[in-house]
Each structure stands twice: as C-alpha cells, then as structure tokens.
Amino acid sequence: MLFFKKSKEEAVTALKAFVSGNLIPITEVHDQMFASKALGDGVAIEPCEQTITSPCAGTISMVAEDSNHAIGMMLSNGAEILLHIGLDTVSLNGEGFRVFVKAGDKVKQGDKLMEFDKALIKSKGLETTCILVVTNADDYPDTRYISGMEAVQNETDILMF
C-alpha cells in the first residue's frame, strides 16, 4: 500500500504587484492610520487599472463585509496581509466594488480577487490609493519594501521577506 505525503506549501518569499501603477512608500499615503504604520508596515500603489490580483499564494482570511473594500490574507510563512482599496472607501458601502473570493478560499499568485470602479471612487471625492499592509510586520523585521517605481501587476516584486 502506498502512502502519499501531502506536499508542503513553499514559504512565500516575495509579493508581486497586486495592481499596476506608481509604487510609493506607505509613509506617503494620505491617511495617517496607514502612513504612521499603525496597522503595520507595507507599500501602496497609485493604480492605473481597476483589478486587484493576489500578490502571492495564500488563504483569504477576511473580506470586509458590506463594504468589500478590503481583503485579508494569511501566507504560508505566517505573514498576515491586508489589501485595502482606496481611502475612506468604507463609506461607499460596497458601491463600486466586486469581490471574487470569500474567507477560507485558497488563492495563487495572480488570481483575481476584486474589481473596483476608479471613476466612481474619484467622483465621490475619494482617493484610489491601493495599500498592502503586513499587519504582523514586527514578526518580519528583515522585510524589504520596494517603492519609487512603476509596478506591473503580477510581475514587479513589491516586498521581499
């Protein structure tokens, strides 16, 4: 009789751009909660597109109910990340957001997570900045956050563990 070992997930070592656009340091986000790193360290992208893809393999840990503007992920290396789309977009109560995943879903790098309507967000006087936060960043002190360049979705490394 043969026994098959369950293959171990490879530990995540890098995150790819989850949307194309200008990659900026989290400290330049126009929201003090993010800029001060109160929620954790990370990077932000001023998007030129409207589709968010998974920056790496992981498990969806949370989708912001009702507002659909944020998605949490647990990575194989233990890191917890938050993808937050726009500033103050919780106030839209889900208008302009379409989510394709739910808590518990396993995703691969590049899987489509959500779409958002940039024109609608801007028409409400809100910013479309897309933020990635490592919420348990203190557990990963050697993480390198990349910024100051144009990021290409699913290709550009934005964070290295």
N, C-alpha and C positions, 0 to 999 in steps of 0.2 A: 504494500500500500504506500502511495506517495503522499507526502505532506508538503503543501506549498506554503512557504513563508509569505506573509503579507509584505509587500515591498514597502520599505521605509520612504517617507517623503523626504526629498532633499531639502536641506535647510536653505531658506531664502537668503541670498547674499546681496542682491541688488533689486531696486524697484525701478520700473520703467515709467516714462511719462504716461499719465492716465488721460491726458488730453494734449493736443498740440497748442503751442503758444509760447509767450515770453516767461521764462522760468526766473522767479525772484525769491530772495530770502524771505522767510516767514516774518522777519522783523519789519519788512516793508508793507505788510498787509495793513489796510486802512481799518483795522478793528483791533482794539487794544487787547482783547482776550486772546487773539492769535499772536499778534506782534510781540506781546510780553512773554509768550511761550507758557501761559498759564495752563493750557490744555496739553502741552508737550511741544517738542521741537518738530520742525518739518520744513516744507517748502511750499511755494504757491505758484500757480500758473495763471497768467492773464490769457484766457483761452481765445483761440481763433476758430474753434469748432464747437459743436454742441453735444458731442457724445463722450461719455466717460467710460473708460475701459479699466479692467483690473490691472494694477501695476505689477502684480505677481500672482503666483498661486496662493490660495488661502481659503478660509471659510468665512462666509458672511456671518458676522456676529450680531449685526443690528442694521435695520433700515429705519430712519426717522419716520415714525408713524404719522400719518395725516399730512406732514409737510413734504416728505420724500426728498429733502434737500441734502441729506447726509447718509452715508453708509459706513458702517464699521466692519473691519476685517481682523481676523486672527491669523497670523502667519505661522508656518511650520517652525520657525526659530523662536517662537514665543512673543514676538513683537505684535503689538496691537496698533492698528492704524485707523484713522478716521479720514474719510474723504468728505469734505464739506464744500458744497457748490454755492457760490455767491455769498454776499454779506447781507445779513438780516433777511435772508430769503425764507426763513421760517415763517415770516409774516404773510407769505403768499399762500399758505395753507395747501401746498401741493400744486397750485396752478403753475403750469409751465414745466412740470417735471414728470417724467415717465420712467419708472424703475422696472428693471427686468429680473431682479433677484429678490430673494427673501432670506431671512435669518436661517442659518443651517445649510444653505447652498454651498457646495464646493465649487470654486472657480479656478480657472487657469489664467496665466498672464495673457492679457489681450481680450478676454471675454467682455462682452458689452454689459455694463452694469446699469447705466441710465442715460437718458437724453434730457436736455434742458433747453428752454427757449430763451436764448440770449436777448433777443429783441424785446420780449415781454418783460424780462427782468429789468432791462435798462429803461423801458417805458414806465416802470413803477419807481424810477429814481434810485434803483439799487445797483450795486456793483456785481460783476460776474466772476470775480476772482475765485479760482478753484484751489482749495487748500488741502494738503496732505499733512496730517499730524501723526507722529508716533506718540501715542498717548502714554506709553510707558518708556519714554526715551531715556530716563535715568538708568534703566537696565542695560542700555546700549551706549555707553559713553564714547566709544570709538567710531560711532556712526559719522559718515561724511555726507553732508547735504550739499548738493550741487545747484548753483544758480548763476545768473548773469549770462544767459544764452537763450536761443530759441530751442525749444524742445519739440521733438517729433514724436507723436503718440506711438506707443508700443516699441519705440526704437531707442530713444535717449535715456540713459541712466540718469536718475534724479537723486538717488540716495544709495549709499553703499554701506552695508553692515560690516 
